[in-house]
Amino acid sequence: MKFNKIYIIGPEGSGKSTLAEILSKKLKIKHYDLDDVVWSHRYDIKRSHEARLKRMSSLIKRKKWIIEGIFGGWTEPIFKNADLVVMLNLDYHLIAKNLIRNFLFGKSKGMEKHKTKLSNLIKLLIHVKKYRTRDHPKSYSGHMELIKKYRVKLIEIKNNRELTKFLEDLR
């Protein structure tokens, strides 16, 4: 399989950033984090909707890219321009373990300023649990609608075995 425009999605804590880094090295394609599109100063100052769209548009016009992140309907153009969507659809308990570990060791994205607030972790765990069940553009069903709409190739990864196979098959 050969792809030049890859969009990695999945709930928080599923490993999107890690997979983007691995793919970037393996394929020699620069990767971009949607958090850097949303925030002008990470997790402190949000960009305007117009500024986000402008930054996203400049990314998807490139010949090659790997974009990772999970945001709402404004990311639809990424689906439209992707050669491949990789959905990390791991078991909730594994994701919860990742989030708790990251929280305890201060590695949680967006929680650097608030890492002592357990309430933020609890809210995030509840939010992630709802990823598969709610009807929202930033949910499993919302993502699947966009994948079908643009007939983009989908690889859904549910466990380490599937991840290993995907990485072995990719060139």
N, C-alpha and C positions, 0 to 999 in steps of 0.2 A: 504494500500500500504506500502511495506517495501523496502527501497533502502539503499544501503551502499556506493554508489559512485555517487554523484550528481554534475552535472556541471550547474552552473547558468550563463546564458548569457543574453545579451540585450544591448541596447545602453547606453552610459554614462548618468547618471542621472536617470536611470530607477529603481534603488533600489536594485541592485545586492548585495552590501555589507550588507545592512540592512537585506535582506532576508537570506543571508548566516549566519549572526549572529543569527537570529531567529531559523533557521533550526539546527544550531549547538547546541544550547541550548536544543531544543525540542528533537532531535535525539541523543544527546550526541556523536556527531561526530565532530572532529576538522575541522575547515574550513581554507582555504588558499586563499589568494588574489593573482592573477596573477601579480599584480604590484610588489609584493615582489619577484617574480621570475624574472621579467624583470630588476628591479632596484637593485643594490647592496647598494646604498644610495638613498632613495626614491626621485625620480624626479630630480636627480642630476647626478648620475653615472649609466649608463646602463651596464648591463652584456653583454658579448659576446653572440652570437647566440649559440655557443657550451655550454657555462655555463648555459644559459636558458634551453636548452634541457636536460642537466644533472639534473638540479633542478626539472624540470617538471617530468622527468622520475622517480626520487626518490619519488615524491608525488603520482603518479598514481600506483606505485607498492604496496602502502599500502592497507590494507584490507578495510578500510573505509576512505572516504574523502568527503568533500564538497569543490569544487573549484569554485571561481567566478572570472570573468574577460572577457574582450572582446579584443582579439588580433587576428592576422592574421593566415595564414596557419600553422605556427609552432605548433599550439595548437591542431592539428588534433588528436594526440594520446589520448588526454583527451576525445574527442568524442568517440573514439574507445573503451575506457575502462569504460565509464560511464554506470551506470544502468539507469540513468534518466538525461535528459536535461530539465531544467526549463528555458523557454524563457520568459523574461519580455518584452512584446510587447505592451507597454502602448501607449496611445494617445500622439502624439507629443507635444500638448499644456501642458499636465501634466508634461512631461519630461522637457520641456522648463521652466516651472514654478519652478520645482525642481532645475534645474541648476542655474537659476537666484537667487533664494533664497539662495542656497549654496554659490554662488559667493558673494552676498551681506553680508553674515554672516561669510565669510572666511572659509567655510567648503568644498570648491571644491577640489577634489583630483587633485594633479598636479598643482594647482594654488597658493599654499601657498606662493611661492616666488614671484608670479606675480599677486597677487590678485587685485592690483590697475589697471591692464591692462584690460580695457574693450574690447580691440581688441581680446584678448584670449577667452573671453566669446562668442563674436560674431562668431569667427571661430568654436568654439565648438558647438554652436547652429546650424550652417550651416552643420557641419559634422554629427551631430545627425539626422538632417532632412533628410539627404541622406541615412541613414542606410537602409531604406526599398527599395530604388530605384536603388542604384548602384550595379554593378556587380563586387564584390570584395570579397575575402575570409573573410573579417571582416565586412560583411554585412548580412542582413537577408537572401538573396538568398544563399550566401556562407555557412552560418550556416545550412540552410535547406538541402543543398546538402550533408553535412557531416552527418547530422542526418539520412537522407535516406540511405546513403552509409553504415552506420554501424548499421542500423535498431535499433537505440537506442530509448527507450520510450521517448516521448516528451510530456511535459505539457506546453502549451502556455497560459500565463496569460495576459489578456488584461485590467482587471479592478479590483477594490477592492473586488467585489463579488466573482470573480474567485479565487483571492488570498486567501480569507477567506475559501472557500470550499476546496482548495488544502491543506491548513494548518490543517483543521479539518479532512480530509481523511488520512493524513500522520501519520504514526506511526513509 
